[in-house]
Amino acid sequence: MVNQAGYFPNGQKIFFTTTLADSFRVVEKSTNAVAFSGKLTLSKANDPSTGLTVYKGDFSSLKQPGTYYVSVSLSEQSYEFSISDTVFHSVFHKSLKGFYFQRCGQSLNALFAGIYARAGCHGNDGTYHSTSDSTGFRSASGGWHDAGDYGKYIVNAGVTVGTLLMAYELFPTRFSYDNLGILESKNSVPDILDEVRFELNWMLKMQHSGGGVYFKLTREQFEGFVMPSADNATRYLYQISTTATGDFAAVFARAARVYKPFDQKFSDSCLAVSRRAWAYLQSHPSIVPTGGFKNPSGTATGEYGDGNDSDERLWAAAELFSTTGEPEFNSYYSTRYATGALLSQPMGWPNVRTMAHLAYLYTKQATASTLNKIALRQSLLDYGTSLVNATKSDGFSVAISKDEYYWGSNSGVLNKAILLILASRENSDASMLNAALAQLNYILGNNAHNISFVTGIGAHHVLHPHHRPSSADGIVAPVPGLLSGGPEQGRSDPVLQAKFSAVTPPAMIYTDEEGSYASNEIAINWNAPLVFVAGYFAAEGTSTGIGLREESQLNEFQLHQNYPNPFNPSTKINYQLPVNNHVSLRVYDSIGREVKTLVNEEQEAGQYSATFNASTLASGLYFYNMQAGSFVESRKMMLIK
């Protein structure tokens, strides 16, 4: 079982096998030449999660780029994989574009969607259902289909959007690419923010004028396996809830920060609706509806049941404080944050308390409590250490225990990887970063099922996800870039109940079948941590191995999108050189006149940042051009005063 995407030349390279053998060989695919041989070691006897006796091989010293496979006997060999600095580029690109393929209310043009192009859908969203405040129709088209079905749910959108915005806010240079191949690409705004804004625009339509937010927009019953444009039944908005309102307040407060350099007007509107949602929460101190949202009689779509809204309220307060610095929000968070353990579990739609803690830990507000931040940082480090220890006791180096293979377990693996990444940056701990990478390796093939859980990635990936478009579009290959939920110990669908028993080890309860919605569905909140982790590591490829860097160090010339963009009055332009070269970096106005030479000199291989100060220039569109040897590239940027 290998990571089917591949390994970094100077990174750790581990594979697993259940074959009893004393040695292994790594074979170069095109020549069948043995590139490396080594000894197998015992990883875990009677692994508690799988019931397997697992052996592992380490070929980290093989650094030569190429395509390989592992052989442990004459009859057994692995799927192929690459050794390359760019092994996670496709994972990141496809997983982020997976959100584009989930767009609702918009046709997907063949120019951007290729063979997965489809007609628009659900233009009549939606009709009020069981709401005491309104009747009739409310225009609420747009957003993303939530999962394998075509419903749209605010609580799941909340943690999804929060995770993606956190990825960009914490690591802007890693997520600044503007070339994803979506409708908005090359508009001088990072595509991750363009895609998230598509969802935010729908969420805005779900807020009542009184500040509360409607819980979901779905049919009464799940639709059949048809294309979205063929799903013409009435779709309903369900009642306002405080869990939805808290998530809404949190993500729009963060959005106000993130989008401010790009669109001040949109940023202002985000903060305004967040404040309105907070006011609703304050005027409704108990959970609404009582006991939490429940499906009314006759409705059987997703319930996302949660009878406790204290974590959503805490997250809203933390994000609003981080955006505004106002004492009200600081006081609310500080008087409630220590209820229960701090950073001790991964984030998820039922638990956004972790999102609240991370927002406060990384706030730039000077009035934040130093003691609170010290406690949060130590809690993160302690949790990171516990996760590293967990990987050491698991046969496949997974950080979840045998009791954590719940519905969507793969998202738990990746959310723990996020926390390992963040912990590793607090004390430059390479063991935590390698443990985080091991979680991504598991998702991409280092698992007992010998499968890449991401559609379109790897030689043996998920082919039959519980995903209506992939079933109904007549195309053999499923929509790419979507993460399967993974093993589900509860056996919560008929397919799993028929194939597995109560004594089946939890990590083995998975099947690549369309009917297994409990183990093989896809969902936006599962793809979000995949984007975060894959995007983080996609920028880690380097000739010196993985480390704790802020910038990509790929073995190629790169000119990054400037940030902030739009800007006033200055912005940064980052670029990198794989070899020593003469570099020319110049800025031009919209009619081609040079207005500034930023760089014109010999530079050694490495990463660079140039600051462009446009305080004396007029607002408008500008271009910057970099030339280094035969490399020439230009990008545009916007000055708004």
Order of alpha helices (4+ residues) and beta strands (2+ residues): beta-beta-beta-beta-beta-beta-beta-beta-alpha-alpha-beta-beta-alpha-alpha-beta-beta-beta-beta-alpha-alpha-alpha-alpha-alpha-alpha-alpha-alpha-alpha-alpha-alpha-alpha-beta-beta-beta-beta-beta-beta-beta
